[in-house]
């Protein structure tokens, strides 16, 4: 599935189109015998919800082509999930007893015999095997062969204004394979469109912020602009730097030395090495050592126009510069996906796990839960579980559209942040004062009103909701054990009396009005490509910041990998190692003033003056204790050191 993650450049939403899915707590999709086919095991979740009788437009032509992936369940799927849980639980005797990638594959992965049997079955049905990895077998062939292999007819169905192919009933695999197949993807083709190999485009058009700015929160008051909430308000900051964020989140003397952090996004910025080095030099960060920043990239890129490839350059730049700013001695490996689609993103995640490229992985991408399907959810969770048994933790942005109602019309969370096997990172508005002093945080949620024509008031104050930290209760993922007793029952049972996963787990700075300064080569109006700096936010910032803080914590723990950290994160709930973030930390309304270039680059197109109210996250609220905006809170002094005490 394709997905969108709004990248917030100082409040300007910049959609980065990508795909996504993921979520179920199940370590895989359990096979069940098909009632009408006793010699077949059904592959649950392979018929999408939109493939209804009403939408059915009839059988797909037998000669139409299908490209699919058959994911392998491995020799002990239940054992993989069980070990992933125990090795991540501080109260378990197995805690921290990680396996190497080779050991994990040998113990839980598919055997050569299983792979051979799956290939034989697919080829006997008339499909051509085009690739084999330790995770899946990819095939192509016509519809007739796919129908024979998977025991289902393929029909055309309307979905919105378009028509896509999908199974008419749940796909299945021969029972003789004895559960070797986890799931199959690609039988439905919405929106997995074929595309030719393409070249990456140049950087996006320049974006810059206008001033005036505050250098720290409250340093410059907008004295000539109207009041808000009964007082004059400060101008938005120019953008926090690493020194300020390190102070806010209790970095102390830790730098992430010896710790490996990976970042996954789609595509790859052609100027990342120059931009990262230039930014570090200009903003007081440590210079990059030789080989401290590496890239692992695919041979070819696809769907660059469809996915908005150039928009991903800024995402990579933000992620790399934020990690280095907070953990300046950590080694960073950027793993780029060939496109913004699930198969390619799964491949990038698998590269990290199969080669153990890092212990901490930051992922600033996702989609809405309504677009997730159980088949891909299982494939993602399997990767996350293999990571957990190796001591690898995955951190995902919780989203930038609050409860998603304004964006989609339906209250829902994002995925794969909803997976019970990842750490979902929510967002805050952060106030760092003079001398890098932590002042307060609110839950990130912004309402915007513009200056009236006469300049004496804010029109329609406080204005409409623009963006905010994603959060809420999953409709599909069961409540994980580590959330029980911490997440309020009203949240856990919002969609199901038995309880579901609630997002996020932890949070950090995200509000673009109190955002991070980033430096990137961009295309200017005259066509030239130049390095420039701008303020940016979103949970796309919060995720790499938390990943960097985890790198500091791993260093503090003597280099011992933290692995899947949620059980540890929740075990510290209510202690002094967290800032307990609420929407109203000062007792009165909070807002900042913004003056922006209308054209995004200079004053030639005019200026726009607005007030941005803080702590207004759609229907979500940051309250005392756990909440669905900030989770357990943000790291405070002592958090980094606390992981060395288990």
C-alpha positions as CSV (number, residue, x, y, z in Angstrom):
1,X,0.0,0.0,0.0
2,X,1.1,3.5,-0.7
3,X,1.2,5.8,2.3
4,X,1.7,9.4,3.1
5,X,3.8,10.9,5.8
6,X,3.4,14.7,5.9
7,X,6.8,16.2,6.4
8,X,6.4,19.4,8.3
9,X,8.8,22.1,7.3
10,X,8.2,24.7,9.9
11,X,4.5,24.0,9.6
12,X,4.3,23.6,5.8
13,X,3.0,20.1,5.1
14,X,5.1,18.4,2.6
15,X,3.6,15.1,1.6
16,X,6.1,12.3,1.1
17,X,4.1,9.6,-0.6
18,X,4.9,6.1,0.5
19,X,3.3,2.8,1.0
20,X,2.7,0.9,4.1
21,X,1.1,-1.5,6.2
22,X,1.8,-3.4,9.2
23,X,0.5,-4.1,12.5
24,X,-0.8,-7.4,13.8
25,X,0.6,-8.6,17.1
26,X,0.4,-12.1,15.7
27,X,3.9,-13.4,14.8
28,X,2.3,-14.6,11.6
29,X,-1.0,-15.5,10.2
30,X,-2.2,-18.9,11.5
31,X,-3.0,-21.4,8.8
32,X,-6.4,-23.1,8.9
33,X,-7.8,-25.8,6.7
34,X,-10.2,-24.4,4.1
35,X,-13.6,-26.0,4.7
36,X,-14.2,-26.6,1.0
37,X,-10.6,-27.7,0.3
38,X,-9.5,-30.1,3.0
39,X,-6.0,-30.4,1.5
40,X,-5.4,-26.7,1.6
41,X,-4.3,-24.2,4.3
42,X,-5.9,-20.8,4.1
43,X,-3.7,-17.7,4.1
44,X,-5.8,-15.4,6.2
45,X,-6.0,-11.7,5.2
46,X,-5.2,-12.3,1.6
47,X,-8.6,-11.2,0.3
48,X,-8.9,-7.4,0.9
49,X,-11.9,-5.9,2.6
50,X,-12.8,-3.9,-0.5
51,X,-13.2,-7.0,-2.7
52,X,-17.0,-7.2,-2.0
53,X,-19.7,-8.8,-4.0
54,X,-21.1,-5.4,-4.8
55,X,-17.8,-4.2,-6.2
56,X,-17.2,-7.3,-8.2
57,X,-16.8,-6.6,-12.0
58,X,-16.1,-10.2,-13.0
59,X,-13.2,-12.5,-13.6
60,X,-9.8,-11.1,-14.5
61,X,-8.6,-12.3,-17.9
62,X,-6.6,-15.5,-17.6
63,X,-3.7,-14.0,-19.6
64,X,-3.3,-11.0,-17.3
65,X,0.1,-11.0,-15.5
66,X,0.6,-11.3,-11.8
67,X,3.7,-10.6,-9.7
68,X,3.6,-11.9,-6.2
69,X,5.7,-12.7,-3.1
70,X,5.2,-15.8,-1.1
71,X,6.5,-15.1,2.4
72,X,8.0,-18.0,4.3
73,X,6.8,-18.8,7.9
74,X,10.0,-20.4,8.9
75,X,10.5,-23.6,10.9
76,X,9.2,-22.2,14.2
77,X,7.0,-19.1,13.9
78,X,5.5,-19.5,17.4
79,X,9.0,-19.9,18.8
80,X,10.2,-16.8,17.1
81,X,7.4,-14.7,18.7
82,X,8.0,-16.3,22.1
83,X,11.7,-15.7,22.1
84,X,11.3,-12.1,20.8
85,X,9.0,-11.4,23.8
86,X,11.2,-13.0,26.4
87,X,14.5,-11.6,25.2
88,X,13.0,-8.1,25.4
89,X,11.4,-8.4,28.8
90,X,13.6,-7.1,31.7
91,X,11.9,-9.6,34.1
92,X,12.7,-12.6,31.9
93,X,15.6,-14.9,32.5
94,X,16.3,-14.6,28.7
95,X,16.4,-10.8,28.8
96,X,19.3,-9.6,26.6
97,X,20.3,-13.0,25.4
98,X,20.3,-12.0,21.8
99,X,21.1,-14.3,18.9
100,X,23.3,-13.4,15.9
101,X,21.6,-13.0,12.6
102,X,23.0,-16.4,11.5
103,X,21.8,-18.0,14.7
104,X,18.3,-16.5,14.4
105,X,17.9,-17.7,10.9
106,X,19.2,-21.2,11.7
107,X,16.8,-21.4,14.7
108,X,13.7,-19.8,13.3
109,X,14.1,-19.3,9.6
110,X,12.9,-21.4,6.7
111,X,14.8,-24.5,5.9
112,X,16.3,-25.4,2.5
113,X,13.7,-28.2,2.3
114,X,10.8,-25.7,3.0
115,X,12.1,-23.3,0.4
116,X,12.5,-26.1,-2.2
117,X,9.0,-27.4,-1.5
118,X,7.5,-23.9,-1.9
119,X,9.3,-23.3,-5.1
120,X,8.3,-26.7,-6.5
121,X,4.6,-26.0,-5.7
122,X,4.7,-22.6,-7.4
123,X,6.5,-23.9,-10.5
124,X,4.2,-26.9,-10.8
125,X,1.3,-24.4,-11.0
126,X,2.9,-22.7,-13.9
127,X,4.5,-19.7,-12.1
128,X,8.0,-18.6,-12.7
129,X,10.3,-18.1,-9.7
130,X,12.0,-14.7,-10.2
131,X,13.8,-14.5,-6.8
132,X,14.5,-16.3,-3.6
133,X,15.6,-14.8,-0.2
134,X,15.5,-16.3,3.3
135,X,12.2,-14.4,3.7
136,X,10.2,-15.0,0.5
137,X,10.0,-16.5,-3.0
138,X,8.9,-14.0,-5.7
139,X,7.0,-15.3,-8.7
140,X,5.4,-14.0,-11.9
141,X,2.9,-15.6,-14.2
142,X,-0.5,-15.3,-15.7
143,X,-3.7,-15.2,-13.7
144,X,-4.6,-18.8,-14.6
145,X,-1.4,-20.0,-13.0
146,X,-1.9,-17.8,-9.9
147,X,-5.4,-19.1,-9.5
148,X,-4.2,-22.7,-9.7
149,X,-1.4,-22.1,-7.2
150,X,-3.4,-20.2,-4.6
151,X,-6.8,-21.9,-4.9
152,X,-8.8,-18.8,-5.7
153,X,-10.2,-17.0,-8.6
154,X,-9.0,-13.5,-9.3
155,X,-11.6,-10.9,-10.1
156,X,-11.7,-7.2,-10.9
157,X,-13.2,-4.9,-8.2
158,X,-14.0,-1.2,-8.0
159,X,-12.2,0.6,-5.3
160,X,-13.1,4.2,-5.1
161,X,-13.0,5.5,-8.7
162,X,-10.6,2.8,-9.9
163,X,-10.6,-0.9,-10.6
164,X,-8.1,-3.4,-9.2
165,X,-7.6,-7.1,-9.2
166,X,-8.0,-9.2,-6.0
167,X,-8.8,-12.7,-4.9
168,X,-12.4,-13.6,-4.9
169,X,-11.9,-15.7,-1.8
170,X,-9.0,-16.1,0.7
171,X,-5.9,-17.6,-0.9
172,X,-4.6,-20.9,0.3
173,X,-1.5,-23.2,0.0
174,X,-1.3,-27.0,-0.1
175,X,-1.6,-28.5,3.4
176,X,1.4,-30.7,2.4
177,X,3.6,-27.7,2.8
178,X,2.9,-28.0,6.6
179,X,2.6,-24.3,7.3
180,X,5.8,-23.3,5.5
181,X,3.9,-20.3,3.9
182,X,3.3,-17.2,6.1
183,X,1.3,-15.3,3.5
184,X,1.2,-14.1,-0.1
185,X,1.2,-10.5,-1.3
186,X,0.6,-9.1,-4.8
187,X,-2.5,-11.1,-5.7
188,X,-4.4,-7.8,-5.3
189,X,-2.7,-5.0,-7.4
190,X,-4.0,-1.9,-5.6
191,X,-1.8,0.2,-6.0
192,X,1.2,-2.0,-6.9
193,X,1.6,-0.7,-10.5
194,X,4.5,-1.8,-12.6
195,X,7.0,1.0,-13.6
196,X,10.2,1.3,-15.5
197,X,13.6,2.1,-14.0
198,X,13.9,5.8,-13.5
199,X,16.6,8.3,-12.6
200,X,16.3,10.2,-9.3
201,X,15.1,13.9,-9.8
202,X,17.0,16.9,-8.5
203,X,16.2,18.3,-5.0
204,X,12.9,20.0,-4.4
205,X,12.3,23.7,-4.8
206,X,13.8,25.7,-1.9
207,X,12.0,26.2,1.3
208,X,13.1,28.8,3.8
209,X,11.7,30.5,6.9
210,X,11.2,34.2,7.2
211,X,12.0,36.0,10.5
212,X,11.9,37.4,13.1
213,X,12.9,34.4,15.2
214,X,13.6,33.5,18.8
215,X,17.0,31.9,19.4
216,X,15.5,30.1,22.4
217,X,11.9,29.9,23.6
218,X,10.7,33.4,24.5
219,X,13.9,35.2,23.6
220,X,12.1,37.6,21.1
221,X,8.6,38.8,21.9
222,X,6.2,39.8,19.1
223,X,5.5,43.2,20.8
224,X,3.9,44.8,17.7
225,X,1.4,41.9,17.1
226,X,-1.9,41.3,18.9
227,X,-1.9,39.4,22.2
228,X,-3.0,35.7,22.5
229,X,-4.4,34.2,25.6
230,X,-4.1,37.5,27.4
231,X,-0.4,38.3,26.8
232,X,2.2,39.1,24.1
233,X,3.6,36.0,22.6
234,X,7.1,35.0,21.4
235,X,8.2,34.5,17.8
236,X,8.8,30.9,16.8
237,X,12.4,29.9,17.3
238,X,14.7,29.7,14.3
239,X,15.2,26.0,14.9
240,X,16.7,24.2,17.9
241,X,20.2,22.6,17.4
242,X,21.8,19.6,18.9
243,X,23.2,21.4,22.0
244,X,19.7,22.5,23.0
245,X,18.1,19.0,22.4
246,X,20.8,17.2,24.2
247,X,20.3,19.4,27.2
248,X,16.5,19.0,27.1
249,X,16.6,15.2,27.1
250,X,19.4,14.6,29.6
251,X,22.3,13.5,27.3
252,X,24.9,14.5,29.8
253,X,28.4,13.5,28.6
254,X,27.1,10.6,26.5
255,X,27.6,10.8,22.8
256,X,26.5,7.4,21.4
257,X,30.1,6.3,20.9
258,X,30.3,2.7,19.6
259,X,26.6,2.5,18.9
260,X,25.2,1.8,15.4
261,X,22.0,3.6,14.3
262,X,20.2,2.8,11.0
263,X,17.7,5.0,9.2
264,X,15.3,3.7,6.6
265,X,13.5,5.8,4.0
266,X,12.8,5.6,0.3
267,X,15.4,6.7,-2.3
268,X,18.6,8.6,-1.3
269,X,19.7,12.3,-1.3
270,X,22.5,12.8,-3.7
271,X,23.9,15.6,-1.5
272,X,23.6,14.0,2.0
273,X,27.3,13.7,2.7
274,X,27.9,17.4,1.9
275,X,24.8,18.6,3.6
276,X,25.4,16.6,6.8
277,X,29.0,17.8,7.0
278,X,28.1,21.4,6.3
279,X,25.3,21.4,8.8
280,X,27.5,19.9,11.6
281,X,30.2,22.5,11.0
282,X,27.8,25.5,10.9
283,X,25.8,24.4,14.0
284,X,28.5,23.2,16.5
285,X,28.0,19.5,16.0
286,X,31.1,17.2,16.0
287,X,32.6,16.6,12.5
288,X,31.8,13.2,11.0
289,X,34.7,10.7,11.3
290,X,35.7,8.6,8.4
291,X,33.0,6.0,7.7
292,X,30.7,7.3,10.4
293,X,28.0,7.9,7.8
294,X,27.3,5.1,5.3
295,X,24.6,4.4,2.8
296,X,23.3,1.0,1.7
297,X,21.3,1.6,-1.5
298,X,19.5,-0.5,-4.1
299,X,20.8,-1.0,-7.6
300,X,17.8,0.7,-9.1
301,X,15.0,3.0,-8.1
302,X,11.3,2.8,-9.2
303,X,8.1,4.9,-9.0
304,X,10.1,8.0,-8.4
305,X,7.4,10.4,-9.7
306,X,4.6,8.5,-8.0
307,X,6.4,8.5,-4.7
308,X,7.7,12.1,-4.9
309,X,11.3,10.9,-4.7
310,X,12.8,14.4,-4.2
311,X,10.5,14.9,-1.2
312,X,12.3,12.0,0.5
313,X,15.7,13.7,0.3
314,X,14.6,16.1,3.0
315,X,13.4,13.2,5.1
316,X,16.8,11.5,4.9
317,X,18.5,14.8,5.6
318,X,16.4,15.5,8.7
319,X,16.9,12.0,10.0
320,X,20.6,11.9,9.6
321,X,21.2,15.4,11.0
322,X,18.9,14.9,14.0
323,X,20.6,11.6,15.0
324,X,24.1,13.1,14.7
325,X,23.0,16.3,16.5
326,X,21.9,14.3,19.6
327,X,24.3,11.4,19.4
328,X,27.3,12.9,17.6
329,X,29.6,9.9,17.9
330,X,27.1,7.2,16.9
331,X,27.7,5.5,13.6
332,X,24.8,6.1,11.1
333,X,23.9,3.7,8.2
334,X,21.2,5.0,5.8
335,X,19.3,2.1,4.1
336,X,17.4,3.5,1.2
337,X,14.4,1.6,-0.3
338,X,13.9,1.4,-4.1
339,X,10.5,3.0,-3.8
340,X,7.9,4.0,-1.3
341,X,6.0,0.7,-1.6
342,X,5.8,-2.1,1.0
343,X,7.9,-4.7,-0.8
344,X,10.8,-2.3,-1.1
345,X,10.5,-0.9,2.4
346,X,10.4,-4.5,3.7
347,X,13.5,-5.2,1.8
348,X,15.3,-2.3,3.4
349,X,14.2,-3.4,6.9
350,X,15.3,-6.9,6.1
351,X,18.7,-5.7,5.0
352,X,19.2,-4.2,8.5
353,X,18.1,-7.4,10.2
354,X,19.8,-10.0,7.9
355,X,23.1,-8.2,8.1
356,X,22.7,-6.7,11.6
357,X,23.6,-3.3,10.3
358,X,22.6,-1.5,13.5
359,X,21.0,-2.0,17.0
360,X,18.6,0.9,16.7
361,X,16.5,1.7,13.6
362,X,14.7,5.0,13.0
363,X,11.8,5.0,10.5
364,X,10.0,8.2,9.7
365,X,7.3,6.8,7.4
366,X,3.9,5.1,7.6
367,X,0.3,5.0,6.5
368,X,-3.1,5.0,8.0
369,X,-4.3,1.8,9.7
370,X,-7.3,1.6,7.4
371,X,-4.9,0.9,4.5
372,X,-3.2,-2.0,6.3
373,X,-3.9,-5.6,5.4
374,X,-3.2,-8.7,7.6
375,X,-1.0,-10.3,5.0
376,X,1.6,-7.4,5.0
377,X,1.1,-6.9,8.7
378,X,2.4,-10.4,9.3
379,X,5.4,-9.9,6.9
380,X,6.4,-6.7,8.8
381,X,5.9,-8.2,12.2
382,X,8.1,-11.2,11.3
383,X,11.0,-8.8,10.4
384,X,10.5,-6.9,13.7
385,X,10.5,-10.2,15.6
386,X,13.7,-11.3,13.9
387,X,15.1,-7.9,14.9
388,X,14.1,-8.3,18.5
389,X,15.8,-11.7,18.9
390,X,19.0,-10.1,17.5
391,X,18.8,-7.1,19.9
392,X,17.5,-4.6,17.3
393,X,14.9,-2.1,18.2
394,X,12.6,-0.3,15.6
395,X,11.3,3.2,16.2
396,X,8.5,4.6,14.0
397,X,6.9,8.0,13.8
398,X,3.3,8.0,15.1
399,X,2.0,10.4,12.4
400,X,1.4,14.1,11.9
401,X,-2.3,14.3,11.6
402,X,-3.5,13.8,15.1
403,X,-6.5,11.4,15.3
404,X,-6.6,11.4,11.4
405,X,-10.2,12.7,11.3
406,X,-9.3,15.9,9.6
407,X,-7.2,14.0,7.1
408,X,-9.4,10.9,6.4
409,X,-12.7,11.5,8.1
410,X,-12.1,8.5,10.4
411,X,-10.5,8.4,13.8
412,X,-7.5,6.0,13.5
413,X,-3.9,5.4,14.2
414,X,-1.0,5.1,11.8
415,X,0.9,1.9,10.8
416,X,3.5,0.3,11.2
417,X,3.6,2.4,14.4
418,X,0.6,0.4,15.5
419,X,2.6,-2.8,15.5
420,X,3.1,-4.3,19.0
421,X,6.7,-5.1,18.0
422,X,7.9,-1.5,17.4
423,X,8.3,1.6,19.5
424,X,5.8,4.3,18.3
425,X,7.2,7.8,18.8
426,X,4.7,10.6,19.4
427,X,5.4,14.3,19.4
428,X,5.6,17.4,21.6
429,X,6.1,21.2,21.5
430,X,9.3,21.9,23.3
431,X,10.4,25.0,25.1
432,X,14.1,25.3,25.7
433,X,15.0,28.5,27.5
434,X,18.1,30.6,28.0
435,X,21.2,28.6,28.9
436,X,19.7,25.5,27.2
437,X,17.4,25.1,30.2
438,X,14.4,22.7,29.8
439,X,11.3,24.8,30.5
440,X,8.3,22.6,29.5
441,X,6.6,20.5,26.8
442,X,3.1,20.2,25.5
443,X,1.5,17.6,23.4
444,X,2.0,18.6,19.8
445,X,-1.2,19.9,18.2
446,X,-1.4,23.2,16.3
447,X,-4.3,25.6,15.6
448,X,-3.6,28.5,13.2
449,X,-5.2,31.9,12.8
450,X,-4.0,34.7,10.6
451,X,-3.5,38.4,11.3
452,X,-6.5,40.6,10.4
453,X,-6.4,43.1,7.6
454,X,-6.0,46.0,10.1
455,X,-3.3,44.2,12.1
456,X,-5.2,44.5,15.4
457,X,-6.5,41.0,15.9
458,X,-6.2,37.3,14.9
459,X,-9.0,36.3,12.5
460,X,-11.1,33.5,13.9
461,X,-8.7,32.9,16.8
462,X,-7.5,30.3,17.7
463,X,-8.2,29.0,14.2
464,X,-8.4,25.6,12.6
465,X,-6.4,22.5,13.4
466,X,-3.4,22.1,11.1
467,X,-1.3,19.2,12.4
468,X,-0.4,17.2,15.5
469,X,1.1,14.1,16.9
470,X,-0.6,10.9,15.7
471,X,-2.1,8.7,18.4
472,X,-5.1,6.7,19.6
473,X,-6.2,3.1,19.8
474,X,-5.7,0.5,17.1
475,X,-8.7,-1.3,15.7
476,X,-6.7,-4.4,14.7
477,X,-3.8,-5.0,17.0
478,X,-4.4,-6.6,20.4
479,X,-3.2,-4.9,23.6
480,X,0.4,-6.0,24.2
481,X,1.3,-7.2,27.7
482,X,3.7,-4.3,28.3
483,X,0.9,-1.7,28.0
484,X,-1.4,-3.5,30.6
485,X,-1.5,-1.6,33.9
486,X,0.0,1.5,32.3
487,X,-2.4,2.5,29.5
488,X,-5.7,3.7,30.9
489,X,-8.5,1.1,30.4
490,X,-10.7,3.7,28.6
491,X,-8.1,4.1,25.9
492,X,-7.2,0.4,25.6
493,X,-10.9,-0.6,25.3
494,X,-12.0,2.2,23.0
495,X,-12.5,-0.1,20.1
496,X,-12.7,-3.5,21.7
497,X,-13.7,-4.7,25.2
498,X,-10.7,-7.1,25.2
499,X,-8.3,-4.2,24.7
500,X,-6.1,-3.0,21.8
501,X,-2.7,-1.5,21.2
502,X,-2.6,2.2,22.0
503,X,-0.1,4.6,20.3
504,X,2.4,6.2,21.0
505,X,4.8,4.6,23.5
506,X,7.2,7.6,24.1
507,X,7.6,11.0,22.5
508,X,10.0,13.9,21.7
509,X,10.1,17.2,20.0
510,X,7.9,17.3,16.8
511,X,6.1,20.7,16.6
512,X,7.5,22.6,13.6
513,X,6.8,25.8,15.5
514,X,9.4,24.7,18.1
515,X,11.2,22.6,15.6
516,X,14.7,21.6,14.5
517,X,17.1,23.5,12.2
518,X,18.1,21.4,9.2
519,X,20.5,22.1,6.4
520,X,19.9,20.8,2.8
521,X,20.9,21.4,-0.8
522,X,17.8,22.7,-2.6
523,X,16.8,24.0,-6.0
524,X,16.4,27.9,-5.9
525,X,14.1,29.9,-8.2
526,X,17.0,30.6,-10.6
527,X,17.5,26.9,-11.1
528,X,20.7,26.7,-9.0
529,X,21.2,24.1,-6.3
530,X,22.5,25.6,-3.1
531,X,22.8,24.6,0.6
532,X,20.3,26.4,2.9
533,X,18.8,25.9,6.3
534,X,15.2,25.9,7.5
535,X,13.2,24.8,10.5
536,X,11.3,21.5,10.4
537,X,9.2,19.3,12.6
538,X,6.8,16.4,12.6
539,X,7.1,13.0,14.2
540,X,9.6,12.5,11.4
541,X,11.8,14.5,13.8
542,X,10.7,12.8,17.0
543,X,11.6,9.4,15.8
544,X,15.3,10.1,15.0
545,X,15.6,12.1,18.2
546,X,14.4,9.2,20.3
547,X,16.6,6.8,18.3
548,X,19.6,9.0,19.1
549,X,18.6,9.2,22.8
550,X,18.5,5.4,22.7
551,X,22.0,5.4,21.3
552,X,23.1,7.4,24.3
553,X,21.3,4.9,26.6
554,X,23.0,2.0,24.9
555,X,26.4,3.6,25.5
556,X,25.5,4.2,29.1
557,X,24.6,0.6,29.4
558,X,28.1,-0.3,28.5
559,X,27.3,-0.9,24.8
560,X,24.8,-3.7,25.6
561,X,22.1,-3.6,22.9
562,X,18.7,-2.4,24.2
563,X,16.8,-4.4,21.6
564,X,13.0,-4.0,21.5
565,X,12.8,-1.5,24.2
566,X,9.0,-1.2,24.9
567,X,9.0,-3.5,27.9
568,X,11.8,-1.5,29.5
569,X,10.2,1.9,28.5
570,X,7.0,0.9,30.2
571,X,8.7,-0.5,33.2
572,X,10.0,3.0,34.0
573,X,6.6,4.6,33.7
574,X,5.8,7.1,36.5
575,X,9.4,7.5,37.5
576,X,11.5,10.7,37.4
577,X,13.3,9.6,34.2
578,X,10.3,10.9,32.2
579,X,8.9,14.4,31.7
580,X,5.2,13.8,32.2
581,X,3.9,16.0,29.3
582,X,0.5,17.7,29.5
583,X,-1.2,20.2,27.2
584,X,-1.2,23.0,29.7
585,X,2.1,23.0,31.5
586,X,2.1,26.7,32.4
587,X,-1.5,27.1,33.5
588,X,-2.4,29.4,30.6
589,X,-2.8,29.1,26.8
590,X,0.4,28.9,24.8
591,X,1.1,30.3,21.3
592,X,3.9,31.6,19.1
593,X,3.9,34.1,16.3
594,X,5.0,33.2,12.8
595,X,5.9,35.3,9.7
596,X,6.4,33.2,6.6
597,X,7.3,33.7,3.0
598,X,4.2,33.1,0.9
599,X,6.3,31.6,-1.9
600,X,8.5,29.6,0.5
601,X,11.7,31.3,-0.5
602,X,11.8,35.1,-0.3
603,X,9.7,38.2,0.4
604,X,9.0,38.8,-3.3
605,X,5.7,37.0,-3.1
606,X,4.6,38.7,0.2
607,X,4.5,37.6,3.8
608,X,1.9,35.8,5.9
609,X,1.6,36.6,9.6
610,X,-0.1,34.0,11.9
611,X,-0.5,32.8,15.4
612,X,0.0,29.1,16.2
613,X,-1.6,27.8,19.4
614,X,0.1,24.9,21.1
615,X,-1.3,21.8,22.8
616,X,-4.4,21.4,20.6
617,X,-4.1,18.0,19.1
618,X,-7.5,17.3,17.4
619,X,-9.5,15.1,19.8
620,X,-6.4,13.8,21.5
621,X,-5.2,15.2,24.8
622,X,-1.9,15.1,26.7
623,X,-2.8,14.6,30.3
624,X,-1.1,13.5,33.5
625,X,0.2,10.0,33.2
626,X,0.1,7.9,30.0
627,X,-1.8,9.6,27.1
628,X,-2.3,9.0,23.4
629,X,-0.3,12.0,22.3
630,X,2.9,11.5,24.2
631,X,2.8,8.0,25.6
632,X,4.7,7.6,28.8
633,X,6.3,11.1,28.2
634,X,9.7,12.3,27.0
635,X,13.2,11.4,28.3
636,X,14.3,13.5,31.3
637,X,17.6,13.6,33.3
638,X,18.4,10.0,34.4
639,X,16.6,8.3,31.4
640,X,19.8,7.7,29.5
641,X,21.5,6.1,32.5
642,X,18.5,4.0,33.6
643,X,19.1,1.3,30.9
644,X,22.3,0.4,32.7
645,X,20.5,-0.6,35.9
646,X,18.7,-3.8,34.8
